[in-house]
Amino acid sequence: MIEQQGNLFLLSTAHASLLLRADARAPGLLYLGKKLAGGWENASLLAPEYDGSGNEKPCSLFSAWGGTDFREPSLLLRAEDGSASADFSLRSAEIAPRTPLEGLPSSYGEETCLRLTYEEKRLGVLLALEFTAYEDSDAFTSSCSLKNEGKSTVAIERFASLQLEFWGKDYSFTTFDGDWGCERQKHTRPINGGKCENASFTGASSPFRAPFTLLARAGEAVGVNLVYSGNHRTVAESDDMGRTRLITGINPFSFSWKLKGGETFFAPEAVFACGHSEREVGLYMRAFVQEHIIRGVWKKKPRPVLVNNWEGTYFSFTRERILNIAKAAKEAGAELFVLDDGWFGSRDDDTTSLGDWTDHEQKTGGIASLAEEVRSLGLDFGIWMEPEMVSERSELYKAHPEWAMKIPGRDPVRMRHQLVLDLTLPAVQDYLVESVSSVLTLTKAAYLKWDNNRHMTDVFGAAPAGEYYHRYILGLYSVMARLSAAFPDVLFEGCASGGARFDLGILCYMPQIWTSDNTDARERIAIQSGTAACYPQSTMGSHVSASPNHQTGNASALSARFAVAAGGVLGYECDLSALPDEELTAIGDQIAFYKKYREVMQFGAYYPLGDVQGEWAGYCTVSPDKSLAVAVVAVLKKRTGMMNFRASFKGLEEDALYRVSVREGAGTREVGKATGGMLVNGSVRLDGIFEEQDARSANSVFTRMFVFEKM
Ligand code: DGJ
């Protein structure tokens, strides 16, 4: 809801308030925090009105470079004469319909915003800031645009999507960093009177620095994220006047956008939420993603249990081997079979054929009939593609070497023996749409895994250098928008060498993303916890794979691998046809159990449990009415005999009495009764309750799955 009193505006969600004032030179941020009761119009004590003169520097919602504010600016505009100085003044402040962000994905479900428009008279540029409140999920969004109303070109060298400023400089800065196989590891550091940065440079949101960032201090936390898949940057800077500024947006590195007269540039939408703790912010962020980012038929539709052949076969498979895995998958109760890399061109290893999306008939025996045969077993058929890439050993490269991203006269970097296609070119965009469409049509696939296995280097092509990274992402979004509109029933799963492009931009087109190539149960706990800090479990592709694990060599019990993978969208990724009968039966039980509870496991409120750096961690997913919950406790550090082991849960109704059961096969076994209060605030003794009972075995993680049913 948005209310107005003079030049004051109050944006409210169920638990939070954002109070702004349309001041003359920049909007003043008067308050962001716990919901304000009435009387908010008496705000003059929070900050005197600022007219741009004197020493007063209030907390504001943008900062254009060019005055006496020498902190990190949110906006830097360069005129044709080379000068970089802007001086904005208020033109209008209104409650208005939201402006669509041309070419960019954005949140949906709330049509009204507060629009503040400022003008820079010398440059002839209009800056519009739009703020929206999502009442049901306690999140706010901000979108900004710059319109050149003049005749001369203005270069946008920095344009953040959101600036927030707070009084206080004792905040910590939390980011989710990593690499291949260890994405989104949580790191927290004090800002400590200085500056902290979270930025990506790979051309994508990257495995190194996830775009979600948290600012927190005792009893207060604010989280920010971007609806964007390209290079991003979030900076927090505190100063000796006692303020902390937080800026998030497109990374200004190698960015310079020429805005000609009459043109408008839209920055990606930013999302922010505040609460008493990081956990509370996480709950709001996940609800926001579920309700206002994920769209289409899959928004609330139970996600199928899939079996993928990648770790089972890698490139060496035959039609017979694939069908054997699919038969075993059906026997175990899976619903979808996914044929991964290696089915096209002459792809027998990773040195060839990307771009040639035609059947490798020797291996598949005919991809259309293979898909049909999988369907005749009673499974849906899904397929893997890596549409943005080209192998130099391919027909596509022979025909169109100029479509590959490379710098004339320089031998390009070949990561995984492949080059990136220049998606800034409309012809390349069309090629992607045509090739993906023809594979989906030929195979009648119900699912597509969209991979992207390298970072961008040799960034050069048709678009101007300073616009290239962003134009690539706009090209990608245009392709994804066309394909998701043409195939609304297909379940698209994003992937990038594991989880190297896990962000809100991709999630606007693809309801789930492969979280990481690291499927080791112990390591997955930290990867999934870091991912779930902002993204709901229905977005996280999570698979049970072989033991010892192919990435780490660690052994873990099948029960533990399942308990951890069930914290996301469950799949299996191994040669099921080669498993001993008792393991396939156990997998059948796991899948039956998961199907019974998947509604709450995939779409319930998700509460992280324990501490991934500590002795144990896990998760608890709770139905909206709190009558049903499923939880997993995973012990990460073994103690001798695991004596006196205790844990507690979250999200349950404290006054309610619950039947507490543990998973046993496909069903449950009651172990006692307890109130929600005891389970949440108490310390529950779990000795002897773990599935993997032999404390001296090679198992690397001990787990138990619980079901809580309100009595
Ligand atoms: C990287 C993905 O993360 C894997 O799951 C698999 O699809 C391979 N690429 C195939 O090349």
Boltz pocket constraint, residues with backbone or C-beta under 6 A from the ligand:
constraints:
  - pocket:
      binder: B
      contacts: [[A, 310], [A, 340], [A, 341], [A, 384], [A, 451], [A, 453], [A, 495], [A, 496], [A, 497], [A, 498], [A, 499], [A, 514], [A, 516], [A, 517]]
      max_distance: 6.0
